[in-house]
Amino acid sequence: MAHMREKKHPKMEEIEITDIMYGLSDPARVEIVRLIAQAGKPLTCGELNCDRPKSSMSHHFKILRDTGIIETSIEGKEHLNSLRSTEIEKKFPGILKSILKNIL
């Protein structure tokens, strides 16, 4: 099995509610979160391109990582993106469920 690496992610104790709200303040990022939530499994960047340029999507993935919403692990050439749902729910009970309920 290929070795999996992870990109740098903030610790959940460093994340504030305003970070989560900022991360979800752009329609492209909301769409990324919706697609991952619907899939119920990590998705590659290619599966989440949302018909936008790669440079634009890289920017959105970085913001979602920096705000603590997604976690990206690297397996070979694939970047697998997953929601940090459990961690977010533990720190901010109900926030992600409430947001997802309105976009799924």
N, CA, C and O atoms as CSV, one atom per row, in Angstrom:
chain,resi,resn,atom,element,x,y,z
A,1,MET,N,N,0.851,-1.188,0.000
A,1,MET,CA,C,0.000,0.000,0.000
A,1,MET,C,C,0.889,1.240,0.000
A,1,MET,O,O,1.902,1.284,0.697
A,2,ALA,N,N,0.516,2.219,-0.762
A,2,ALA,CA,C,1.293,3.450,-0.864
A,2,ALA,C,C,1.266,4.208,0.459
A,2,ALA,O,O,0.280,4.176,1.197
A,3,HIS,N,N,2.353,4.876,0.734
A,3,HIS,CA,C,2.457,5.674,1.951
A,3,HIS,C,C,1.576,6.911,1.806
A,3,HIS,O,O,1.604,7.582,0.774
A,4,MET,N,N,0.794,7.209,2.842
A,4,MET,CA,C,-0.054,8.398,2.797
A,4,MET,C,C,0.584,9.513,3.601
A,4,MET,O,O,1.001,9.318,4.742
A,5,ARG,N,N,0.653,10.680,2.990
A,5,ARG,CA,C,1.141,11.867,3.685
A,5,ARG,C,C,-0.043,12.808,3.869
A,5,ARG,O,O,-1.067,12.687,3.196
A,6,GLU,N,N,0.119,13.727,4.775
A,6,GLU,CA,C,-0.931,14.720,4.972
A,6,GLU,C,C,-0.354,16.097,4.772
A,6,GLU,O,O,0.822,16.342,5.042
A,7,LYS,N,N,-1.188,16.988,4.300
A,7,LYS,CA,C,-0.810,18.391,4.228
A,7,LYS,C,C,-0.926,18.951,5.637
A,7,LYS,O,O,-1.518,18.327,6.518
A,8,LYS,N,N,-0.359,20.129,5.840
A,8,LYS,CA,C,-0.419,20.764,7.160
A,8,LYS,C,C,-1.841,21.259,7.437
A,8,LYS,O,O,-2.448,21.954,6.622
A,9,HIS,N,N,-2.347,20.884,8.598
A,9,HIS,CA,C,-3.685,21.293,9.019
A,9,HIS,C,C,-3.603,21.946,10.395
A,9,HIS,O,O,-2.776,21.552,11.216
A,10,PRO,N,N,-4.443,22.931,10.653
A,10,PRO,CA,C,-4.454,23.525,11.993
A,10,PRO,C,C,-5.063,22.554,13.003
A,10,PRO,O,O,-5.899,21.720,12.657
A,11,LYS,N,N,-4.635,22.677,14.235
A,11,LYS,CA,C,-5.238,21.880,15.309
A,11,LYS,C,C,-6.630,22.455,15.568
A,11,LYS,O,O,-6.832,23.665,15.470
A,12,MET,N,N,-7.569,21.607,15.891
A,12,MET,CA,C,-8.946,22.077,16.080
A,12,MET,C,C,-9.037,23.110,17.208
A,12,MET,O,O,-9.891,23.997,17.164
A,13,GLU,N,N,-8.165,23.004,18.217
A,13,GLU,CA,C,-8.236,24.003,19.292
A,13,GLU,C,C,-7.808,25.394,18.819
A,13,GLU,O,O,-8.063,26.384,19.505
A,14,GLU,N,N,-7.165,25.476,17.665
A,14,GLU,CA,C,-6.764,26.771,17.097
A,14,GLU,C,C,-7.875,27.388,16.245
A,14,GLU,O,O,-7.807,28.567,15.897
A,15,ILE,N,N,-8.884,26.605,15.912
A,15,ILE,CA,C,-9.949,27.051,15.018
A,15,ILE,C,C,-11.031,27.789,15.811
A,15,ILE,O,O,-11.470,27.331,16.866
A,16,GLU,N,N,-11.447,28.932,15.283
A,16,GLU,CA,C,-12.530,29.714,15.881
A,16,GLU,C,C,-13.764,29.588,14.993
A,16,GLU,O,O,-13.664,29.205,13.827
A,17,ILE,N,N,-14.914,29.910,15.546
A,17,ILE,CA,C,-16.161,29.846,14.774
A,17,ILE,C,C,-16.078,30.762,13.548
A,17,ILE,O,O,-16.635,30.447,12.497
A,18,THR,N,N,-15.384,31.891,13.687
A,18,THR,CA,C,-15.255,32.813,12.554
A,18,THR,C,C,-14.454,32.182,11.415
A,18,THR,O,O,-14.680,32.506,10.249
A,19,ASP,N,N,-13.518,31.283,11.743
A,19,ASP,CA,C,-12.767,30.568,10.705
A,19,ASP,C,C,-13.710,29.689,9.885
A,19,ASP,O,O,-13.653,29.672,8.655
A,20,ILE,N,N,-14.573,28.965,10.584
A,20,ILE,CA,C,-15.530,28.084,9.906
A,20,ILE,C,C,-16.438,28.915,8.995
A,20,ILE,O,O,-16.681,28.549,7.845
A,21,MET,N,N,-16.930,30.029,9.519
A,21,MET,CA,C,-17.827,30.873,8.735
A,21,MET,C,C,-17.102,31.460,7.522
A,21,MET,O,O,-17.673,31.528,6.434
A,22,TYR,N,N,-15.860,31.881,7.702
A,22,TYR,CA,C,-15.092,32.404,6.567
A,22,TYR,C,C,-14.882,31.301,5.521
A,22,TYR,O,O,-15.033,31.538,4.322
A,23,GLY,N,N,-14.539,30.113,5.980
A,23,GLY,CA,C,-14.308,29.007,5.059
A,23,GLY,C,C,-15.525,28.701,4.202
A,23,GLY,O,O,-15.398,28.243,3.066
A,24,LEU,N,N,-16.694,28.953,4.749
A,24,LEU,CA,C,-17.935,28.656,4.032
A,24,LEU,C,C,-18.575,29.904,3.421
A,24,LEU,O,O,-19.749,29.888,3.053
A,25,SER,N,N,-17.797,30.985,3.316
A,25,SER,CA,C,-18.362,32.248,2.812
A,25,SER,C,C,-18.317,32.374,1.294
A,25,SER,O,O,-18.760,33.385,0.748
A,26,ASP,N,N,-17.791,31.366,0.607
A,26,ASP,CA,C,-17.703,31.409,-0.854
A,26,ASP,C,C,-18.504,30.249,-1.442
A,26,ASP,O,O,-18.386,29.118,-0.972
A,27,PRO,N,N,-19.313,30.515,-2.460
A,27,PRO,CA,C,-20.130,29.442,-3.053
A,27,PRO,C,C,-19.321,28.250,-3.551
A,27,PRO,O,O,-19.799,27.118,-3.470
A,28,ALA,N,N,-18.126,28.466,-4.057
A,28,ALA,CA,C,-17.299,27.344,-4.536
A,28,ALA,C,C,-16.901,26.441,-3.369
A,28,ALA,O,O,-16.887,25.218,-3.510
A,29,ARG,N,N,-16.582,27.028,-2.228
A,29,ARG,CA,C,-16.189,26.228,-1.061
A,29,ARG,C,C,-17.394,25.499,-0.479
A,29,ARG,O,O,-17.270,24.360,-0.030
A,30,VAL,N,N,-18.547,26.140,-0.481
A,30,VAL,CA,C,-19.768,25.470,-0.024
A,30,VAL,C,C,-20.052,24.266,-0.920
A,30,VAL,O,O,-20.452,23.209,-0.433
A,31,GLU,N,N,-19.847,24.423,-2.214
A,31,GLU,CA,C,-20.067,23.322,-3.159
A,31,GLU,C,C,-19.097,22.168,-2.887
A,31,GLU,O,O,-19.495,21.004,-2.938
A,32,ILE,N,N,-17.845,22.473,-2.602
A,32,ILE,CA,C,-16.855,21.434,-2.270
A,32,ILE,C,C,-17.313,20.666,-1.032
A,32,ILE,O,O,-17.315,19.435,-1.029
A,33,VAL,N,N,-17.698,21.386,0.012
A,33,VAL,CA,C,-18.152,20.752,1.255
A,33,VAL,C,C,-19.397,19.904,0.993
A,33,VAL,O,O,-19.509,18.792,1.509
A,34,ARG,N,N,-20.325,20.420,0.200
A,34,ARG,CA,C,-21.550,19.685,-0.113
A,34,ARG,C,C,-21.223,18.376,-0.827
A,34,ARG,O,O,-21.775,17.328,-0.492
A,35,LEU,N,N,-20.325,18.438,-1.810
A,35,LEU,CA,C,-19.969,17.233,-2.568
A,35,LEU,C,C,-19.301,16.177,-1.686
A,35,LEU,O,O,-19.601,14.988,-1.803
A,36,ILE,N,N,-18.400,16.608,-0.808
A,36,ILE,CA,C,-17.735,15.650,0.091
A,36,ILE,C,C,-18.758,15.052,1.056
A,36,ILE,O,O,-18.752,13.847,1.306
A,37,ALA,N,N,-19.635,15.898,1.596
A,37,ALA,CA,C,-20.653,15.412,2.536
A,37,ALA,C,C,-21.591,14.422,1.850
A,37,ALA,O,O,-21.932,13.388,2.424
A,38,GLN,N,N,-22.003,14.734,0.639
A,38,GLN,CA,C,-22.899,13.833,-0.109
A,38,GLN,C,C,-22.236,12.492,-0.395
A,38,GLN,O,O,-22.872,11.443,-0.301
A,39,ALA,N,N,-20.954,12.535,-0.746
A,39,ALA,CA,C,-20.233,11.302,-1.079
A,39,ALA,C,C,-20.049,10.420,0.153
A,39,ALA,O,O,-20.031,9.193,0.053
A,40,GLY,N,N,-19.913,11.058,1.315
A,40,GLY,CA,C,-19.709,10.290,2.540
A,40,GLY,C,C,-18.355,9.604,2.600
A,40,GLY,O,O,-18.156,8.678,3.386
A,41,LYS,N,N,-17.430,10.057,1.775
A,41,LYS,CA,C,-16.067,9.494,1.742
A,41,LYS,C,C,-15.138,10.565,1.190
A,41,LYS,O,O,-15.599,11.528,0.576
A,42,PRO,N,N,-13.829,10.407,1.402
A,42,PRO,CA,C,-12.884,11.379,0.840
A,42,PRO,C,C,-12.967,11.397,-0.689
A,42,PRO,O,O,-13.139,10.358,-1.326
A,43,LEU,N,N,-12.844,12.584,-1.257
A,43,LEU,CA,C,-12.859,12.740,-2.707
A,43,LEU,C,C,-11.568,13.394,-3.177
A,43,LEU,O,O,-10.971,14.208,-2.472
A,44,THR,N,N,-11.151,13.023,-4.380
A,44,THR,CA,C,-9.942,13.618,-4.949
A,44,THR,C,C,-10.241,15.033,-5.442
A,44,THR,O,O,-11.398,15.406,-5.637
A,45,CYS,N,N,-9.187,15.803,-5.638
A,45,CYS,CA,C,-9.347,17.155,-6.171
A,45,CYS,C,C,-10.034,17.118,-7.529
A,45,CYS,O,O,-10.854,17.984,-7.833
A,46,GLY,N,N,-9.708,16.125,-8.344
A,46,GLY,CA,C,-10.327,15.987,-9.662
A,46,GLY,C,C,-11.828,15.758,-9.589
A,46,GLY,O,O,-12.579,16.233,-10.441
A,47,GLU,N,N,-12.265,15.024,-8.561
A,47,GLU,CA,C,-13.698,14.774,-8.384
A,47,GLU,C,C,-14.425,16.027,-7.893
A,47,GLU,O,O,-15.653,16.105,-7.939
A,48,LEU,N,N,-13.654,16.996,-7.426
A,48,LEU,CA,C,-14.233,18.212,-6.842
A,48,LEU,C,C,-13.915,19.466,-7.646
A,48,LEU,O,O,-13.955,20.568,-7.098
A,49,ASN,N,N,-13.602,19.329,-8.919
A,49,ASN,CA,C,-13.150,20.499,-9.672
A,49,ASN,C,C,-14.231,21.541,-9.910
A,49,ASN,O,O,-13.910,22.694,-10.199
A,50,CYS,N,N,-15.487,21.176,-9.800
A,50,CYS,CA,C,-16.611,22.117,-9.903
A,50,CYS,C,C,-16.529,22.998,-11.147
A,50,CYS,O,O,-17.005,24.133,-11.132
A,51,ASP,N,N,-15.930,22.487,-12.225
A,51,ASP,CA,C,-15.782,23.229,-13.480
A,51,ASP,C,C,-15.092,24.580,-13.303
A,51,ASP,O,O,-15.431,25.557,-13.970
A,52,ARG,N,N,-14.130,24.615,-12.403
A,52,ARG,CA,C,-13.350,25.833,-12.176
A,52,ARG,C,C,-11.889,25.540,-12.484
A,52,ARG,O,O,-11.473,24.382,-12.458
A,53,PRO,N,N,-11.100,26.583,-12.778
A,53,PRO,CA,C,-9.672,26.373,-13.059
A,53,PRO,C,C,-8.957,25.748,-11.858
A,53,PRO,O,O,-9.323,25.986,-10.708
A,54,LYS,N,N,-7.935,24.949,-12.148
A,54,LYS,CA,C,-7.186,24.268,-11.095
A,54,LYS,C,C,-6.611,25.254,-10.077
A,54,LYS,O,O,-6.626,24.984,-8.877
A,55,SER,N,N,-6.104,26.396,-10.551
A,55,SER,CA,C,-5.518,27.379,-9.633
A,55,SER,C,C,-6.575,27.926,-8.669
A,55,SER,O,O,-6.294,28.140,-7.490
A,56,SER,N,N,-7.765,28.147,-9.166
A,56,SER,CA,C,-8.859,28.626,-8.331
A,56,SER,C,C,-9.228,27.575,-7.296
A,56,SER,O,O,-9.434,27.896,-6.125
A,57,MET,N,N,-9.312,26.323,-7.723
A,57,MET,CA,C,-9.676,25.246,-6.809
A,57,MET,C,C,-8.600,25.034,-5.741
A,57,MET,O,O,-8.920,24.779,-4.580
A,58,SER,N,N,-7.332,25.140,-6.128
A,58,SER,CA,C,-6.236,25.009,-5.155
A,58,SER,C,C,-6.388,26.062,-4.052
A,58,SER,O,O,-6.183,25.778,-2.872
A,59,HIS,N,N,-6.743,27.257,-4.452
A,59,HIS,CA,C,-6.969,28.349,-3.491
A,59,HIS,C,C,-8.104,27.978,-2.529
A,59,HIS,O,O,-7.974,28.161,-1.319
A,60,HIS,N,N,-9.203,27.463,-3.059
A,60,HIS,CA,C,-10.344,27.103,-2.206
A,60,HIS,C,C,-10.007,25.936,-1.281
A,60,HIS,O,O,-10.404,25.940,-0.116
A,61,PHE,N,N,-9.281,24.938,-1.784
A,61,PHE,CA,C,-8.875,23.821,-0.916
A,61,PHE,C,C,-7.985,24.325,0.222
A,61,PHE,O,O,-8.129,23.887,1.363
A,62,LYS,N,N,-7.074,25.234,-0.083
A,62,LYS,CA,C,-6.176,25.782,0.941
A,62,LYS,C,C,-6.982,26.502,2.024
A,62,LYS,O,O,-6.731,26.311,3.214
A,63,ILE,N,N,-7.933,27.315,1.621
A,63,ILE,CA,C,-8.759,28.020,2.606
A,63,ILE,C,C,-9.558,27.027,3.451
A,63,ILE,O,O,-9.641,27.178,4.671
A,64,LEU,N,N,-10.141,26.023,2.815
A,64,LEU,CA,C,-10.898,25.024,3.578
A,64,LEU,C,C,-10.004,24.262,4.552
A,64,LEU,O,O,-10.442,23.915,5.649
A,65,ARG,N,N,-8.765,23.999,4.165
A,65,ARG,CA,C,-7.810,23.352,5.083
A,65,ARG,C,C,-7.431,24.307,6.214
A,65,ARG,O,O,-7.466,23.938,7.388
A,66,ASP,N,N,-7.067,25.542,5.846
A,66,ASP,CA,C,-6.611,26.523,6.838
A,66,ASP,C,C,-7.690,26.874,7.859
A,66,ASP,O,O,-7.377,27.228,8.996
A,67,THR,N,N,-8.951,26.780,7.461
A,67,THR,CA,C,-10.046,27.097,8.381
A,67,THR,C,C,-10.527,25.861,9.145
A,67,THR,O,O,-11.463,25.946,9.941
A,68,GLY,N,N,-9.889,24.717,8.904
A,68,GLY,CA,C,-10.186,23.507,9.674
A,68,GLY,C,C,-11.368,22.697,9.182
A,68,GLY,O,O,-11.798,21.765,9.862
A,69,ILE,N,N,-11.908,23.032,8.009
A,69,ILE,CA,C,-13.105,22.349,7.531
A,69,ILE,C,C,-12.781,21.023,6.851
A,69,ILE,O,O,-13.497,20.038,7.032
A,70,ILE,N,N,-11.711,20.997,6.075
A,70,ILE,CA,C,-11.332,19.740,5.415
A,70,ILE,C,C,-9.925,19.334,5.815
A,70,ILE,O,O,-9.131,20.132,6.314
A,71,GLU,N,N,-9.656,18.076,5.578
A,71,GLU,CA,C,-8.331,17.501,5.781
A,71,GLU,C,C,-7.948,16.867,4.452
A,71,GLU,O,O,-8.750,16.171,3.830
A,72,THR,N,N,-6.722,17.113,4.025
A,72,THR,CA,C,-6.255,16.551,2.760
A,72,THR,C,C,-5.097,15.612,3.025
A,72,THR,O,O,-4.085,16.007,3.604
A,73,SER,N,N,-5.248,14.368,2.600
A,73,SER,CA,C,-4.149,13.416,2.700
A,73,SER,C,C,-3.702,13.086,1.279
A,73,SER,O,O,-4.487,13.139,0.333
A,74,ILE,N,N,-2.442,12.751,1.157
A,74,ILE,CA,C,-1.865,12.494,-0.158
A,74,ILE,C,C,-1.508,11.023,-0.261
A,74,ILE,O,O,-0.761,10.492,0.560
A,75,GLU,N,N,-2.050,10.376,-1.276
A,75,GLU,CA,C,-1.771,8.960,-1.542
A,75,GLU,C,C,-1.274,8.884,-2.984
A,75,GLU,O,O,-2.052,9.015,-3.929
A,76,GLY,N,N,0.022,8.673,-3.134
A,76,GLY,CA,C,0.598,8.698,-4.481
A,76,GLY,C,C,0.444,10.091,-5.067
A,76,GLY,O,O,0.910,11.072,-4.487
A,77,LYS,N,N,-0.213,10.172,-6.222
A,77,LYS,CA,C,-0.445,11.473,-6.858
A,77,LYS,C,C,-1.808,12.064,-6.495
A,77,LYS,O,O,-2.116,13.199,-6.858
A,78,GLU,N,N,-2.608,11.296,-5.789
A,78,GLU,CA,C,-3.964,11.744,-5.440
A,78,GLU,C,C,-3.979,12.522,-4.127
A,78,GLU,O,O,-3.318,12.150,-3.158
A,79,HIS,N,N,-4.740,13.598,-4.119
A,79,HIS,CA,C,-5.012,14.359,-2.908
A,79,HIS,C,C,-6.450,14.029,-2.515
A,79,HIS,O,O,-7.389,14.356,-3.241
A,80,LEU,N,N,-6.617,13.384,-1.371
A,80,LEU,CA,C,-7.937,12.977,-0.899
A,80,LEU,C,C,-8.436,13.957,0.153
A,80,LEU,O,O,-7.778,14.178,1.170
A,81,ASN,N,N,-9.593,14.538,-0.094
A,81,ASN,CA,C,-10.156,15.560,0.775
A,81,ASN,C,C,-11.340,14.998,1.550
A,81,ASN,O,O,-12.253,14.406,0.975
A,82,SER,N,N,-11.308,15.193,2.867
A,82,SER,CA,C,-12.415,14.730,3.701
A,82,SER,C,C,-12.801,15.836,4.677
A,82,SER,O,O,-11.980,16.679,5.039
A,83,LEU,N,N,-14.070,15.817,5.097
A,83,LEU,CA,C,-14.543,16.795,6.071
A,83,LEU,C,C,-14.057,16.411,7.461
A,83,LEU,O,O,-13.962,15.229,7.790
A,84,ARG,N,N,-13.755,17.406,8.265
A,84,ARG,CA,C,-13.372,17.152,9.652
A,84,ARG,C,C,-14.633,17.217,10.523
A,84,ARG,O,O,-14.641,17.858,11.574
A,85,SER,N,N,-15.679,16.555,10.077
A,85,SER,CA,C,-17.004,16.634,10.699
A,85,SER,C,C,-16.992,16.322,12.187
A,85,SER,O,O,-17.549,17.075,12.986
A,86,THR,N,N,-16.364,15.223,12.559
A,86,THR,CA,C,-16.373,14.797,13.962
A,86,THR,C,C,-15.708,15.839,14.847
A,86,THR,O,O,-16.227,16.186,15.908
A,87,GLU,N,N,-14.557,16.336,14.408
A,87,GLU,CA,C,-13.835,17.344,15.186
A,87,GLU,C,C,-14.606,18.660,15.272
A,87,GLU,O,O,-14.670,19.284,16.331
A,88,ILE,N,N,-15.190,19.073,14.147
A,88,ILE,CA,C,-15.963,20.322,14.137
A,88,ILE,C,C,-17.187,20.179,15.035
A,88,ILE,O,O,-17.513,21.088,15.798
A,89,GLU,N,N,-17.862,19.039,14.942
A,89,GLU,CA,C,-19.062,18.795,15.757
A,89,GLU,C,C,-18.724,18.825,17.250
A,89,GLU,O,O,-19.496,19.339,18.060
A,90,LYS,N,N,-17.574,18.274,17.597
A,90,LYS,CA,C,-17.162,18.246,19.004
A,90,LYS,C,C,-16.918,19.663,19.527
A,90,LYS,O,O,-17.309,19.985,20.648
A,91,LYS,N,N,-16.271,20.511,18.717
A,91,LYS,CA,C,-15.949,21.871,19.168
A,91,LYS,C,C,-17.129,22.830,19.012
A,91,LYS,O,O,-17.371,23.671,19.878
A,92,PHE,N,N,-17.858,22.700,17.910
A,92,PHE,CA,C,-18.992,23.595,17.623
A,92,PHE,C,C,-20.237,22.747,17.363
A,92,PHE,O,O,-20.646,22.594,16.212
A,93,PRO,N,N,-20.849,22.189,18.423
A,93,PRO,CA,C,-21.968,21.268,18.245
A,93,PRO,C,C,-23.080,21.837,17.357
A,93,PRO,O,O,-23.588,22.933,17.593
A,94,GLY,N,N,-23.435,21.075,16.350
A,94,GLY,CA,C,-24.556,21.424,15.490
A,94,GLY,C,C,-24.254,22.328,14.318
A,94,GLY,O,O,-25.076,22.428,13.407
A,95,ILE,N,N,-23.100,22.998,14.297
A,95,ILE,CA,C,-22.865,23.981,13.233
A,95,ILE,C,C,-22.803,23.344,11.854
A,95,ILE,O,O,-23.476,23.801,10.930
A,96,LEU,N,N,-22.011,22.307,11.707
A,96,LEU,CA,C,-21.864,21.702,10.385
A,96,LEU,C,C,-23.164,21.010,9.964
A,96,LEU,O,O,-23.565,21.091,8.803
A,97,LYS,N,N,-23.811,20.340,10.898
A,97,LYS,CA,C,-25.092,19.688,10.587
A,97,LYS,C,C,-26.107,20.716,10.114
A,97,LYS,O,O,-26.839,20.475,9.154
A,98,SER,N,N,-26.152,21.854,10.782
A,98,SER,CA,C,-27.088,22.909,10.411
A,98,SER,C,C,-26.796,23.439,9.016
A,98,SER,O,O,-27.710,23.624,8.213
A,99,ILE,N,N,-25.537,23.679,8.734
A,99,ILE,CA,C,-25.141,24.201,7.427
A,99,ILE,C,C,-25.413,23.157,6.345
A,99,ILE,O,O,-25.979,23.477,5.300
A,100,LEU,N,N,-25.015,21.919,6.593
A,100,LEU,CA,C,-25.203,20.860,5.601
A,100,LEU,C,C,-26.668,20.571,5.339
A,100,LEU,O,O,-27.051,20.243,4.216
A,101,LYS,N,N,-27.481,20.693,6.366
A,101,LYS,CA,C,-28.922,20.450,6.221
A,101,LYS,C,C,-29.515,21.398,5.172
A,101,LYS,O,O,-30.467,21.045,4.476
A,102,ASN,N,N,-28.955,22.578,5.068
A,102,ASN,CA,C,-29.490,23.577,4.149
A,102,ASN,C,C,-28.895,23.498,2.736
A,102,ASN,O,O,-29.369,24.179,1.827
A,103,ILE,N,N,-27.849,22.663,2.547
A,103,ILE,CA,C,-27.241,22.585,1.209
A,103,ILE,C,C,-27.286,21.198,0.599
A,103,ILE,O,O,-26.968,21.043,-0.581
A,104,LEU,N,N,-27.669,20.185,1.360
A,104,LEU,CA,C,-27.706,18.825,0.803
A,104,LEU,C,C,-29.025,18.547,0.117
A,104,LEU,O,O,-29.229,17.453,-0.408
